Amino acid sequence: MFNYLARRIFYAFVALLVVVTVTFLFMHIIPGGPFQREKALPEAVKANIEARYNLDEPLYRQYLDYLGHLAKGDLGPSYKYRGRTVNDIIDERFPVSMQLGGVAIAIALLIGVPAGILAALKQNKIPDYSVMFFSTIGIAMPSFVIGTILMYFLAYRWGLLPAAMWGTPRQVIMPAIALAGAPTAFIARLTRSSMLDVLGQDYMKTAVAKGLPQTRVLWLHGVKNAIIPVVTYMGPLLAQILTGSFIVENIFAVPGLGKHFVTSIYNRDYTVILGVTVFYCVFLILANLLVDLAYPLLDPRIKLGGRKELV
Amino acid sequence: MQLSTELFKPLEQKVVQTELVRPSTTYWQDAWRRLKQNPAAMVSLAVIILIVLLAIFGPMFSPYTYSEQDFSRRNQGPSAEHWFGTDGLGRDLFTRVLYGARISLSIGFVASLVTIFGMLYGGISGFAGGWLDNAMMRFVDIMYSIPFLLWVILMMVYLKEILPQNAGLISMYLALGLVYWLPMARIVRGQILSLKEQEFVLAAYTIGASKKRILMRHLIPNCMGPVIVTATLTIPQAIFTEAFLSFIGLGVSAPRASWGMLASDALVSLKSFPHLLFFPSAAICITLLAFNFLGDGLRDALDPKMRK
């Protein structure tokens, strides 16, 4: 167990280091550098700016510098917004994305799991067909299509909800649904197939045969086992919500980190791109680690270290 | 006693069939037979063929080009001249959607091509085993540890700077090529690991086949089922990624049209001209749906356990 944990943390660090290095290189070997695009600057001014951001040092020094600051949790200054650091931006923007993402994950789980269970219990009947129908459509619909359709009907045509911005609970509804669409569909399918699998197991027959009440068989023997694949999906789900926020926050003008990330791509704000990428990676790698460690708590048959993949 | 020669004629031989023999079918004939029984997959296949034909030949028959502007006919709804209407610059939306189909399909095609690399990578990794396998798979794990989309975005940010303006499509191919071989590598490796312990591989060794021959002629062809399913399901993912990137402005550059870009452009005037959003969105959804259904159908058809 301890061995496994140590190895997992080691690989997480290696993965992080690779991501930081690759991102750093991408952002620093871009020809011209971040300040070249603006009007031609006098040499002295340019030299001053470069000195301000350490750009006059050799690349390896800049890299080591960056790693040193990173170890202390300092992601450096923004190129575009003078006087603001990447940390400021994340502190300000990420809570918004967390709220939105949290609501979206809640929607995905609270609709996806029961829908999947229902479909499995009523296999090849109307509830099953309708769940499968909607989940197939949900998977094929990109978040921006769901988002814009919602916006057109709910906000413009029927005027039920505010079209954009952030702050009131009513403004969370549409972006959260758009973000939750594909994951809900996927979770419903995942739950359905794993529930069908569990329903066919011998221990279910045993539980019924020894006279346990039906609800107990269904929930404690059925659902509890069927839910395990959904837990393993939490890592990819988080990644999906995170990348989905790039688009959804832009459509609905939500002032979250995803929107800012896209804006910094337009602005060529390389330190922000680099810093936010690193932040996202730490977040995802940690979340995956936690999911993997929580996994055997749900299913005692699983021993840690059995799985070789690092995902 | 008169014996007629009639009596000594041999009886007509009756061929008695003792066992029922059904015509032997190969793996592929069998799979095709099963696929044909799946209506969703067959409809999807027809839709995909239609989209491919429209993408290749459609623009040739259209009286408009994707970039031709006509300011007297801006933001028109669907009509006989402009089937899908026109956009804010008076460009024919139908032609632009067809042109977008070219881009999306070519992206899907490139993504399914790079899975060949993944197939070889996974094959070598699984077949070699030991430290090489370990090293090769750790690399894949590290790539997997952050979302593909983030890799593609980083790559696009970089490539957009070093390549000339109109090279958006090339950067997209390169960026997608960076990641879309990874799932295939994992799947093929898993297959090879179980296949290489089987008797037919041992038989091939005993008659002196080289390692390269065993890998290329015995192991990889036996993984073809999962390989084809994975390649098919990679296509909608790549098309989705392209639409995603174009939507946030990292895709092909104007005046070229891709579905994601058309949908993104339509957002500005969504309130007044929803048709601008409807057609490209419908095109994306139908294409993704068709490829997903076909992939699912192929998965069922190519799995020998499904044989009835």
Interface residues (C-beta under 8 A of the other chain):
Chain A: Y11 A12 V14 A15 V18 V19 V22 T23 F26 M27 I29 I30 P31 G32 T136 I137 I139 A140 M141 P142 F144 V145 T148 I149 M151 Y152 Y156 A239 Q240 L242 T243 F246 I247 N250 I251 V262 I265 Y266 R268 I273 T277 Y280 C281 L284 I285 N288 K308 E309 L310 V311
Chain B: M137 R138 D141 I142 Y144 S145 I146 P147 L149 L150 I153 L154 M155 V157 Y158 E161 I162 P236 F240 A243 F244 F247 I248 G249 L250 G260 A263 S264 A266 L267 L270 K271 P274 L277 S281 I284 C285 L288 L289 N292 F293
